[in-house]
Amino acid sequence: MISALIESMRPKQWTKNLLIFAGIVFSLNLFDPHLFLKVILAFGIFCLLSGAGYLINDVKDLKQDRAHPLKSRRPLPSGRLKVPVAIVSAILISGIALPLSFLLNRNFGLLALSYLLIIVSYSFWLKHIVILDILAVSFGFILRAVAGAVVIDVTISPWLVLCTLFLALFIVMSKRRHELSLLGENLIVHRRVLCEYNPHLLDQMVAIVTASTLTAYALYTTSPETVSKFGTGNMIFTFPFVLYGIFRYLYLVHTKNMGGNPELVFIKDQPMVGNIILYLIVVIIVLYLK
């Protein structure tokens, strides 16, 4: 039962919470042990809240997931985890994580609470409203990035918030595109709102956010504010890695049919993993070894 519970909390998808580290990296505090410990604790809290959210979502979507070719293998739809156990676990996990978040930092606690409320709202209502379903998931990414800055009391750049939003929209829309291809005529059985989308619409939306992501990041790296803050204009040298990452992701979605599990793309696709590592190395060199 414990293994099924942990699996239902989807630890593989906790990689999304790594966005919390953006604040400490880009505030030039990465090697401050006191602040780094705070971010580690914040990361752990968001992982617990994410896990509780996935349990809530799977309980709510139990019937639809049983009709899904992939989600039907999850512990709850397959019967390996009982619904009462999942509900009690979600309540207990949230009851532990939220008080811890307020102990860490009051404003961080408010963001953690907001994140949980968005998860619950998405599971029960927002996921059934066209466009808002995409925006709700994307806003969760923004809360992660902002929370990472708030927990160490630094200001996060509006450019990074904008880049996070566009990148989140890009990933979520690509996943919706994959779901349309995977489910085919069974869209209405799994989730009625998916019938409101079509491949052409999503391709247009992905094209817009792709261009917006690259433009926003390019402007961020070259803006006078960024150059003044970091004391260097060399952040532009990180742009090729962002460009490659976007193009690689599109390639995997449209030719390798990998858009359904974004977290696996970022940890299993070797070129993508290598690109991320090189990006982080260049960022550290530019910001900390200038």
C-alpha positions as a printed Julia matrix, in Angstrom:
290×3 Matrix{Float64}:
   0.0    0.0     0.0
   2.83   2.4     0.84
   4.46   1.89   -2.55
   1.12   2.46   -4.3
   0.56   5.64   -2.27
   3.98   7.0    -3.16
   3.43   6.13   -6.81
   0.1    8.0    -6.74
   1.92  11.07   -5.46
   3.93  10.94   -8.73
   7.45  11.73   -7.5
   8.68  11.73  -11.1
   6.65  14.89  -11.67
   8.21  16.67   -8.7
  10.94  17.83  -11.09
   8.57  20.71  -11.86
   9.25  22.01   -8.36
  12.9   22.59   -9.26
  11.68  25.99  -10.49
  11.83  26.98   -6.83
  15.62  27.15   -7.19
  15.43  29.89   -9.86
  15.22  32.61   -7.19
  18.4   31.62   -5.36
  20.34  31.1    -8.61
  19.44  34.41  -10.23
  19.7   36.4    -7.0
  23.38  35.38   -6.82
  22.87  33.52   -3.53
  23.38  29.96   -4.74
  26.37  29.33   -2.49
  24.82  30.8     0.66
  24.3   27.67    2.82
  21.63  29.24    5.06
  19.5   30.38    2.13
  20.12  27.17    0.2
  18.75  25.15    3.12
  15.61  27.29    3.1
  15.11  26.6    -0.6
  15.63  22.86   -0.05
  12.91  22.92    2.63
  10.64  24.94    0.32
  11.21  22.39   -2.43
  10.27  19.57   -0.06
   7.09  21.34    1.01
   5.98  21.89   -2.58
   6.71  18.24   -3.36
   4.4   17.21   -0.52
   1.68  19.6    -1.71
   2.1   18.38   -5.27
   1.73  14.79   -4.08
  -1.42  15.64   -2.13
  -2.77  17.43   -5.2
  -2.2   14.42   -7.42
  -4.05  12.21   -4.93
  -7.01  14.61   -4.94
  -6.99  14.8    -8.73
  -6.88  11.01   -9.15
  -9.78  10.51   -6.73
 -11.84  13.11   -8.59
 -11.02  11.65  -12.03
 -11.25   7.99  -11.06
 -13.95   7.08  -13.6
 -12.36   8.96  -16.5
  -8.87   7.62  -15.76
 -10.15   4.05  -15.95
 -11.06   4.76  -19.59
  -7.63   6.24  -20.38
  -5.08   3.94  -22.08
  -2.22   5.08  -19.82
  -3.79   6.6   -16.7
  -5.79   3.42  -16.08
  -2.51   1.83  -14.89
  -2.18   4.25  -11.98
  -2.74   2.82   -8.46
  -6.18   4.35   -7.89
  -7.83   3.51  -11.25
  -6.27   0.04  -11.22
  -7.49  -0.64   -7.67
  -4.04  -1.0    -6.09
  -4.82   1.97   -3.83
  -8.17   2.43   -2.11
 -10.01   5.74   -2.34
 -10.38   6.28    1.46
  -6.62   5.78    1.92
  -5.9    8.34   -0.79
  -8.3   10.91    0.69
  -6.99  10.56    4.25
  -3.39  10.68    3.01
  -4.01  13.86    1.02
  -5.54  15.57    4.08
  -2.7   14.47    6.38
   0.04  15.47    3.94
  -1.52  18.9     3.38
  -2.0   19.28    7.14
   1.72  18.74    7.64
   3.06  20.74    4.69
   1.01  23.92    5.12
   1.94  24.65    8.78
   5.59  23.96    7.89
   5.39  26.46    5.05
   4.14  29.21    7.38
   6.86  28.39    9.9
   9.45  28.8     7.17
   8.15  32.17    5.98
   4.7   33.75    6.29
   4.56  34.99    2.7
   5.89  31.67    1.46
   3.12  29.99    3.43
   0.52  32.13    1.68
   1.96  31.13   -1.69
   1.96  27.46   -0.67
  -1.7   27.79    0.38
  -2.51  29.5    -2.92
  -0.79  26.68   -4.78
  -2.87  24.05   -2.98
  -6.08  26.01   -3.62
  -5.25  26.2    -7.32
  -4.66  22.43   -7.4
  -8.02  21.77   -5.73
  -9.82  24.32   -7.92
  -8.26  22.79  -11.01
  -9.25  19.24  -10.02
 -12.9   20.15   -9.36
 -13.69  23.07  -11.67
 -11.0   24.79  -13.72
  -9.92  21.71  -15.67
 -13.38  21.66  -17.24
 -13.22  25.23  -18.6
 -11.53  25.74  -21.95
  -8.42  27.98  -21.87
  -8.68  28.4   -18.08
  -7.58  24.8   -17.67
  -4.29  25.62  -19.4
  -3.82  28.92  -17.57
  -4.46  27.32  -14.16
  -1.7   24.74  -14.62
   0.66  27.41  -15.95
  -0.03  29.68  -12.98
   1.11  26.84  -10.74
   4.54  27.08  -12.38
   4.67  30.81  -11.68
   3.83  30.24   -8.02
   6.75  27.82   -7.77
   9.19  30.36   -9.2
   7.88  33.21   -7.04
   7.82  31.03   -3.91
  11.5   30.24   -4.37
  12.31  33.94   -4.28
   9.92  34.8    -1.46
  11.26  32.12    0.89
  14.72  33.78    0.85
  13.32  37.33    0.78
  14.65  38.36   -2.63
  12.85  40.03   -5.52
  12.38  37.92   -8.61
  12.66  39.68  -11.95
   9.38  40.29  -13.81
  11.2   38.97  -16.89
  11.69  35.58  -15.22
   8.04  35.47  -14.21
   7.08  36.19  -17.81
   9.5   33.58  -19.16
   8.16  31.03  -16.67
   4.59  31.73  -17.78
   5.38  31.35  -21.48
   7.44  28.21  -20.93
   4.68  26.68  -18.8
   2.07  27.48  -21.45
   4.33  25.92  -24.07
   4.63  22.66  -22.09
   0.95  22.46  -21.1
  -0.31  23.18  -24.62
   2.08  20.61  -26.06
   0.67  18.08  -23.59
  -2.89  18.93  -24.67
  -1.8   18.39  -28.28
  -0.47  14.96  -27.35
  -3.71  14.06  -25.55
  -5.75  14.85  -28.67
  -3.61  12.46  -30.71
  -3.59   9.73  -28.06
  -7.28   9.66  -27.15
  -8.8   10.16  -30.59
 -12.56   9.59  -30.45
 -12.44   8.86  -26.71
 -11.88  12.51  -25.8
 -15.36  13.05  -24.44
 -15.11   9.94  -22.22
 -11.88  11.11  -20.6
 -12.52  14.85  -20.34
 -15.23  16.82  -22.1
 -13.2   20.04  -22.28
 -10.68  18.36  -24.61
 -13.39  18.38  -27.27
 -13.15  22.18  -27.26
  -9.62  21.96  -28.66
  -8.39  20.77  -32.02
  -4.88  20.17  -33.42
  -4.91  23.31  -35.57
  -5.92  25.56  -32.66
  -3.29  24.09  -30.34
  -0.59  24.29  -33.03
  -1.37  27.99  -33.43
  -1.28  28.56  -29.68
   1.99  26.64  -29.3
   3.53  28.69  -32.12
   2.57  31.92  -30.33
   3.96  30.92  -26.93
   7.11  29.45  -28.52
   7.92  32.78  -30.13
   6.92  34.64  -26.96
   9.14  32.46  -24.76
  12.21  32.98  -26.93
  11.56  36.7   -27.33
  10.98  37.25  -23.61
  14.12  35.36  -22.65
  16.23  37.19  -25.24
  14.95  40.54  -23.96
  15.61  39.46  -20.37
  19.24  38.55  -21.05
  19.94  41.83  -22.86
  17.84  44.26  -20.81
  19.73  47.12  -19.07
  18.19  45.97  -15.77
  19.71  42.5   -16.16
  23.11  43.8   -17.25
  23.17  46.23  -14.33
  22.07  43.62  -11.79
  24.6   40.97  -12.83
  27.36  43.35  -13.87
  27.71  41.59  -17.21
  25.95  41.29  -20.54
  27.07  37.69  -21.03
  23.72  36.15  -20.11
  22.99  36.3   -23.83
  25.31  33.29  -24.18
  22.68  31.18  -22.41
  20.14  31.89  -25.15
  21.32  29.15  -27.58
  20.59  26.51  -24.95
  17.05  27.82  -24.46
  16.56  27.87  -28.23
  17.79  24.29  -28.59
  15.65  23.12  -25.65
  12.48  24.56  -27.17
  13.2   23.08  -30.59
  14.19  19.71  -29.1
  10.94  19.57  -27.13
   8.89  20.32  -30.23
  10.76  17.59  -32.07
  10.01  15.05  -29.33
   6.33  16.03  -29.18
   5.7   15.87  -32.92
   8.0   13.05  -34.06
   8.53  10.86  -30.99
   5.07  11.23  -29.39
   6.58  12.15  -26.01
   4.41  15.14  -25.13
   2.26  13.27  -22.63
   4.92  13.13  -19.91
   6.97  16.35  -19.87
   8.8   15.29  -16.72
  10.18  12.22  -18.5
  11.45  14.35  -21.38
  13.55  16.41  -19.0
  15.07  13.45  -17.15
  15.26  10.68  -19.79
  15.98  12.33  -23.14
  19.78  12.48  -23.14
  20.19  15.47  -25.49
  17.68  17.43  -23.39
  19.4   16.47  -20.13
  22.78  17.42  -21.58
  21.4   20.73  -22.79
  19.98  21.57  -19.35
  23.27  20.71  -17.64
  25.23  22.87  -20.08
  22.77  25.73  -19.58
  23.22  25.59  -15.8
  27.02  25.44  -16.15
  27.03  28.52  -18.39
  24.68  30.37  -16.03
  26.97  29.67  -13.07
  30.05  30.72  -15.03
  28.43  33.93  -16.25
  26.88  34.93  -12.92
  29.32  33.62  -10.33
  32.71  33.45  -12.05
  32.64  36.71  -13.98
